[in-house]
Amino acid sequence: MAAGTFRFGLPQVLFAFLHQTMAMSDWFFLAVYLPIEQVGIYLIGSSVASLVKLYPVAFKSAWMPFAFGRMDREDAPAPFAKMATSAFDVLVFSTLGLAVLAEGSSR
């Protein structure tokens, strides 16, 4: 059991490390080519946009146990389709709401 867990988790650790490196390195490279004021504005926008990214991460944490627990059932496609549609709707409307608020604040 532990070997299987380790084999599954090790790529996740590598992915998380590389993802965090990529997420934090953009401001460094931007600071080389742009004034620090513009980099600051970029970082504020990036922080606000990361709120939308929080949803798929939380959904994945809840989805995986649900999906693995039900994938062998005959009626699995129906709840999977309903959950995928609902998750997509929430993501679209939260992104749209963030875009509308961002547009309204720039006037």
MODELLER restraints for C-alpha pairs under 7 A, 6 or more apart:
rsr = mdl.restraints
at = mdl.atoms
rsr.add(forms.Gaussian(group=physical.xy_distance, feature=features.Distance(at['CA:27:A'], at['CA:39:A']), mean=6.52, stdev=0.5))
rsr.add(forms.Gaussian(group=physical.xy_distance, feature=features.Distance(at['CA:30:A'], at['CA:39:A']), mean=6.41, stdev=0.5))
rsr.add(forms.Gaussian(group=physical.xy_distance, feature=features.Distance(at['CA:31:A'], at['CA:39:A']), mean=6.18, stdev=0.5))
rsr.add(forms.Gaussian(group=physical.xy_distance, feature=features.Distance(at['CA:52:A'], at['CA:94:A']), mean=6.90, stdev=0.5))
rsr.add(forms.Gaussian(group=physical.xy_distance, feature=features.Distance(at['CA:52:A'], at['CA:95:A']), mean=6.38, stdev=0.5))
rsr.add(forms.Gaussian(group=physical.xy_distance, feature=features.Distance(at['CA:70:A'], at['CA:76:A']), mean=6.09, stdev=0.5))
